[in-house]
């Protein structure tokens, strides 16, 4: 049994017969995904599978599933492909949840995956990154064959719509995104992707211009060009003549190194990012998505690693606490700062660290990576983490499906009687899956859609 996370070991008073479990594992292998676009080299249509209820709004089962959200997990479980899996973690929370599952009883993920894609990159050793905007899961890469293509068509964007199960393939990708992005943040109905390959030649000094651009760029993807905002700084590149999706053809210059981003969070129309700039220390910056401008908040950093989600019950962000460039396994709650237009004048927010670790600890397994996903409408959080068997090398491929685990757990975060952070297991879900892992540079991706 797990040595940690005691809140998962509390007894579950209710159970539901195995035959009444959610039907998410019974994928219809006869249903096929619609593929749009001329470039089919990056996907295998015969393997694009989805359940009918999630594709067709007129399907008999769709009436009860169109507004239901699911957890989508992206894994590098094939040598040259990525699998996107759809898990029902929010439906029957009082059912048979395998709370505190032992690794020996781990199951397999639903087979086949909802969709499986190959993301080409010019740099073979560069892992793909995935992001979500609305109902869509998005990734970018290089065209597998650039012969005869104009330069603006060297890249490829893959957009999988979880509502319609359609996969759109477009060749229009900004130059800086042809080998993927470091991070991507959805805010204000748009996706902001950060990359570190755009070369910017700006000789302005730090004292003259405090927000001196760093090597790299921020690109914007949108499905709505009609919002009330000054669009003069964005030059939009349509996916195709009939598509509603647009990439920004020109990058915005971030005031930090995108490769040095350690934490980010959204608050209304603002994006907060903690990263290194020309000084080695980590600073925090905010981006107003309505005004399209950056502000340096101060010489302090957000206490998270990766993304933090806003919890309305706590009126604060919740994320995995950062120690160095990784998590120490504890949760962290941080108040949302109010950005000001004055340089370095945004007060450092208060935060609190949970006393109990939420990252699993087991003598036979070692931590690989983890993502904390916020399920806003439920007031819950979902921890998605991977572990490798003790004795395996952290950089080696684990292809047989028995040396790597995927653990999915949901819980609520509350304040205790003394103001301490506690995780509630009143409405909980936990399952453990056996998975494969091929790339040491790929981090598990998870989205609540």
N, C-alpha and C positions, 0 to 999 in steps of 0.2 A: 504493500500500500504506500501511498505517497507519504513522505515524511513531513510535508508542509501543507499549507492551505487547509487548516482545520475546519473552516466554515463549510467545506464540501463534504465533510465526514458526518454531518448531522443527519439523522435518519429522515427519510422521505416518507411522510405519513400516507401518501396516496400512491397507487400504482394503477396502470392500465394494461389490460392484456396485450400481449405482443401483436395480436392480429389487428388491434385498433391503433397502432402507431401511425404517425403521419406517413403518407404515401410518397414522400419525397424520394425515397430510394428506388421506387419503381419507375424509372425513366422509360419512355416509349422509344425504343430503338428504331422504330419505323418512321419517325418524324425527322424531317431534314430542315436544316437551316437555309434561309435564303441568302445568297451571296451576291452583293452588288459590286459593280466596278469591273474593270478589264483585267486588273492584275490579280490572278488567282494563284500565283506562285507561292504566296505566303500562307495559304490555308488549304486544308483537305476537306472539301465539302462533304465527302462521304462519311466523315467522322464528326460532323457538326450535328449534335443531337440535343434536343430540348424536349421538355414535356409539353403536350399540346395545350394545356390550360394556360400556360404562361405565354404562349405565342399568339393565339387567336382569341380576341375579345368576345367573339360570338360562340366560342366553344362552351358546351354545357357547364363545364367546371369552372369557367372563367369568372362567373358571377361572384364567386366567393374568394377568388385568388387575385383579382386585378389590383386590389389595394393592399394586399398582404406582402410584406417585405421579407427578404431572405438574406442570409449571409452568403456572399460569393467569395470563395477562396481560390487564389491563383498559386499553383505549385509548378516547380521545375521537375516534374516527375517522369519526363522522357528526355532522351539525350538531346534532341533538337527541337523539342516542342514544349509548350506550356499548357497545362490543363486548368480550366476554370470550372470549379465545382459549386453547386448550389445546395446549401444546407438549410433545413428548416429548424432554426433554433428558437423561434419565437412563438410557435404555435401552441403546443400542449405542454406547458411548463410544469404541470403536476403529474405528468405521465412517467414512463419508465425512462429515466435520464442517465442511467449508469453513473450516478453521482459518485465521485471518487474512484473512477474506473482504474483497475489495475492494468499495467501494460500487457500482461498475459492474456487479457480478455479484449484487447483492442480489435476493432473491426476494420473492414476495408471501406474506402469511400465509395459513394454511388458510382457504378460503372455502367455505361461510359460517362465521361465528363460531359457537362452541358455543352462545352465547346472546347476544341483543342486547336491551337494555332502555333505556327512557326513564325517567329519575329526575326527577320534577317537583319544583320548588322554588318557594316563594313569591317569592323574590328571583331574578329571571331570570338575573342575572349570577353566581350562586353555583354553582360546579362541585360535582358529586357527589363523595363520598368512599366508598371501598370498604374492607371489612375481611373477615377470614376467621376462622371459629371451627370447628374440626374439619374436616368435609368441606364446610362451607357458606361461600359468599361472600355478604356482607350489605351492604346500603346502606339509607339512609333518606331521606325527602323529604316534601314537602307533598302533600296530596291535590290533584289538578288542579281539583276543583270542590268547594268547601266548603258549597255551598248545601244547607240542610236537615240538615247533619251536626252532631252534638254536638261540643263543643270537643275532647273526648278523641279524636275520630276525624278530626281535621284532618290528621293525618300518615299516612304509609305506610311500611311496612318491606318490603323485597324480600329474600327469602332463596332463593338458588339452591343446591340440594344437588348437588354434583358426583358423588356416588355414585348417586343415583337420577335425576338430571336433572330433578327437580321444582322448579318455581318457586312459592314460597308468597308470597302478597300479603296483608298484614294492615294494617288501618287503625289499629291501636293503636300509637301512638308517643308517648313522653314529649314534653312541650311543647318542651323545650330541644333536641330532636333533629329537629324538623320541617324544618329547613333544613340537615340534615347534621351532621357532627361534624368537629372539627379533627384528632383522632387517635383511634385505637382500638387497644387492646392486648389480646391473648388471653393469659390466665393462669389456671391452676387450673380449666380447663374452662369459663371464663366470658369474656365479652367486655366490656371496660371502655371506654366511649366518652366522650370529652371534648368538651364544647362550651362556647362562650363567650357565650351569649345569656341564660342564666338570671340574673335579677337577684336578688342576695342583699343583704339590708340588715342588716348586722351591724356594730355600732358599737364592738365591742371593739378596744382598741388593740393595737398590735404588742407593746408591752412586757408587757401583761397576758396576752395569748394569742398566742404566737409563730406559731401556725398559723392566723392570721386568714384566713377564707375570702376568696377573690377572686371577682370577677364571672365566672360560668360554673359548670358542673357536670360531674360524672362520673356516668354512668349504667351500669347493669350489665344484660347480657343473659345468660340462662342457659337450659339445657335440663334442669337438675337442681336442684330445690329441696330435695332430701332430704339434702344433705351435712351433716356434723356441724359446724355453725357457728352463731354467734349471728346470726339473721336479723332481729333486731328493727329494724334501721335500714333495711331494704329493704322497700318496699311493691310487691308484684309485680303486673304488669298482663299478663294472658295475651293471646297473639295472637288466639286464638279459643277456643271451647269445647272443641275437639278437639285443639288444638295443645299440644305439649310445650314450646314456647318462651315465655319471659316476659321482659318489659322491667321495669326498676325504674321505678315511676311517680314516685318522688321522687329528685332528684339528691343525690349526696354532694358536699360542699363541698371542692374541692381547695384546697390552700394556695398556689396559684400561678395565674397567668393561663394558661388552656389555649391561647389564641392565641399565647402566648410559649413554647410547648414547642419545644425544639430537639433533644432526644435522649431516647430511652427504650430500656429493655432489660428482659428478664425473667430472674429467677433463682429457680427453684423456685416458692415461693408468693409471692415478692416482685416488685413492679414498681418499677423505678427510673426517675425522670423528672428531667430537667434543664430548668429553665424560669425565667423572671423572675417575681418576686413584687412586693411593694409597693416594694421597692428595685430599682433598675435592673439590678443585677448578677444574673447567672445563678447559681442555687443548685440543689442536687440533693436530691430527696425520695424516700422509699421508701414503698410501700404494701403492707401485709401483707394478702393476700387472704383469709387464714384468720381474722384478727382484725378485718379491715375498719377499719384505722386508718392514719393517715399519720404519718411521722416525718421531720423535717428532718435530713438527713445532715450537711450542712455547706455552707460557702460556696465550693464547687468544682463544676465541671461535668463531665459525661461528655464525652469527646473526640470523640464521633460527631455526625453529622447524621442525624436520623431514627432508625430502629430498628437495633439491633445484635443479632446472633444468637450463641448460645453454641456454641463449638466444643469438644467433649469432648477431642479430641486435644491441644489447646493449653491446656485448662482455663481458658478466657478468652473474653470477648466479641470478636467481629470485626465491624467496621463501616467505613463510609466516614469518613475523618477530616474533622472540621469546621474550617472557617476562616470566622469570622463566622457567617453563617446558611446557608452552602452548603458543599459539599465542595471540597477542593483537589485531589481526584483520587487521593489516596493511601489505602491501607488502614491501619487502626489496630487494634491488639490491646490489650485492657484487661483487667486482672484483675478478678474479681467481688468487690466489697466485701462485708463482713459487716456488715449494718446493726445498730445498737444502739438501744436505747430512749431513750438520752440525747440531748438536743438538741445538734446540731452536733458529735457525738463520733465519727461514723463516719469512719475515716481515708480520706484521698483515695487511690484505687487507683493502682497503677503502670500505665503504658501505653507502648506502643512504636509508632512510625510507620514504615511501609514506605518504602523509598527509591525504589521504582519506581512510577510512576503506573499505575493500572489503568483510569482513564477514558481513552477513546480521544481521540487528537489527530490531526487530519488537516487539511491546508491548505484543503480545500474544504468542510469541515463544522464546525459549532459545537455545543458541548454544550448540551442542553436540560435534562435531568433524568436521574436514575439511582436505582435501588433495588438493594440487596444482599440477596439471599434466601439463607437458610441451609438446606441440605439435610442435616439432622441425621444421618439413617441412612447417608448416603454419606460423611460427613465432608468435604463440599464446599460451596462457595458459588457462587451464580449472580448475576452482575451483569447487570442489565437496564437499558439506557440508551437514550436517544433523542438524536438529533442533527438539526439543521436545516442546510440548504444555506447556504453562505456567500453573503451578500447578501440573505437574507431577514430580515425584522424578527422579533424574538423574540416580539412580541405579535400578529402577524398569523396568520390561519388558513392552513393549508397543506393544502387539500382534494384536490389532484390525485394524491396518493400518490407523487410523485417528489421532493418537497422535504424529506421527513423520513424518517429511518432509525430502525429499532429493532434494536439489537444485543444478542444474548443470548450470554453467555460463562460457562462453568463452570470452576472451578479449585479447587485445594487451597491452603491457607495453612500454611506450616511455618516453623520456625526454621532458619536456615542454620548452618554450622559455627562462625561467630563470633557466634551469637545474633541475627543480623539476620533480618528478615521476608523470606521469599521466597515466590513463588507458583509452584506446581508445575504443569507442563503434562503430567504423565504420563498423566492421565486427563482429557481436556479436550473441550470441545464449544464451537463458536462458529458462529453464523449471523447473517446480516444480512438484514433485511426492509425493504421499502419500505412505508411506512404514511402515513396522513393524520393531521392534527392540526387541531382546531378551536378549542380553548380555551387561552388562555395561562395560566389559573389552575388548570388541571388537571394533576396530577402522575401519571405512569404508576404503576399499581399492579400488584404481582406477588405470587403466593402459591404455595408448594410444598404441594400437597394430593394 
